[in-house]
Amino acid sequence: MTRPPATPLAVSVRDATEADMAEIQSIYTFYVTRTAASFEEEPPSVAEMTRRLAATRERGMPYLVAEEKGAVLGYCYAGPWRERSAYRYTVEDSIYVAPYVVRRGIGRILLTALIDRCTRLGYRQMIAVIGDSANQGSIGLHRSLGFRQEGVLRGVGLKFGRWVDVVIMHRVLSGDDRPLPDGATAPPLPAHEDSAPLLPTHEDQRR
Ligand SMILES: CC(C)(COP(=O)(O)OP(=O)(O)OC[C@H]1O[C@@H](n2cnc3c(N)ncnc32)[C@H](O)[C@@H]1OP(=O)(O)O)[C@@H](O)C(=O)NCCC(=O)NCCS
């Protein structure tokens, strides 16, 4: 028997607070303990997740939740792609949707909002480091929002007794005309000829 298509859920997106961290930790625990989407093997505590929220805020980067009727159904945040200073205008995204509401549009709403926020802050590029080349949900979500697959690192993780791939996906943020996050100036990005067309941001659509 085929299942009827699930109805999209109308969630609202807002900045995460400390009060959300127990629900966020519960969503993340599911994926840490049952999937190779995350390469962590022990679920972090609520206190550790709260510390990570504070670190994201201190960097001035967005940490967002999707909420419906007061319940957190998903979250995402941006972090530095790598710590060395020349990488400072490139971010990495992380996104998790509660397992009982996947494929109902929440991931797209959250990641679109994160792309929008990072673009407005002046970041130039976003990278997804996707655990497991069998992770069709994350690969499909990123592809649907203009990310291009740049490569697969074969078997770089060992989890649940098997070697796990990492898929690297990449998207240019349409921010060339905006000031960089720290107000510095930079030349336009080099052309990414094969990149998927850039999606308009929420801000562009309001114009
Ligand atoms: C990846 C994840 C965040 C996607 O969130 P979601 O709410 O299920 O995604 P959406 O319903 O918004 O889907 C948006 C689009 O992504 C693609 N997509 C989502 N799930 C997919 C799947 N299982 N297979 C193929 N494509 C998929 C589709 O193009 C989909 O659009 P459509 O439903 O109109 O066809 C969610 O599956 C998740 O939390 N997975 C586990 C954690 C994880 O892998 N996180 C990413 C770490 S980098």
The ligand as a Gaussian input file, in Angstrom:
#p B3LYP/6-31G(d) Opt

LIG

0 1
 C       17.828000      16.418000       6.073000
 C       16.561000      16.905000       6.768000
 C       16.909000      18.101000       7.655000
 C       15.540000      17.318000       5.715000
 O       14.441000      17.933000       6.363000
 P       12.933000      17.659000       5.888000
 O       12.034000      18.508000       6.700000
 O       12.679000      16.195000       5.937000
 O       12.998000      18.144000       4.368000
 P       11.809000      18.799000       3.517000
 O       10.520000      18.051000       3.791000
 O       11.784000      20.259000       3.725000
 O       12.280000      18.460000       2.048000
 C       12.705000      19.470000       1.148000
 C       13.222000      18.785000      -0.101000
 O       14.421000      18.056000       0.204000
 C       14.438000      16.860000      -0.594000
 N       14.316000      15.702000       0.290000
 C       13.967000      15.683000       1.594000
 N       13.997000      14.403000       2.071000
 C       14.355000      13.628000       1.034000
 C       14.580000      12.233000       0.906000
 N       14.418000      11.373000       1.941000
 N       14.962000      11.746000      -0.305000
 C       15.143000      12.578000      -1.338000
 N       14.951000      13.938000      -1.277000
 C       14.568000      14.452000      -0.095000
 C       13.258000      16.954000      -1.533000
 O       13.657000      17.662000      -2.677000
 C       12.286000      17.756000      -0.689000
 O       11.301000      18.416000      -1.454000
 P        9.919000      17.624000      -1.810000
 O        9.432000      16.978000      -0.542000
 O        9.013000      18.714000      -2.295000
 O       10.288000      16.609000      -2.859000
 C       15.924000      15.780000       7.629000
 O       15.668000      14.665000       6.801000
 C       16.823000      15.343000       8.773000
 O       16.771000      15.927000       9.850000
 N       17.635000      14.298000       8.524000
 C       18.526000      13.741000       9.508000
 C       19.609000      14.666000       9.967000
 C       20.525000      15.099000       8.844000
 O       20.907000      14.325000       7.992000
 N       20.862000      16.386000       8.889000
 C       21.751000      16.996000       7.952000
 C       23.140000      16.970000       8.474000
 S       24.216000      17.832000       7.318000

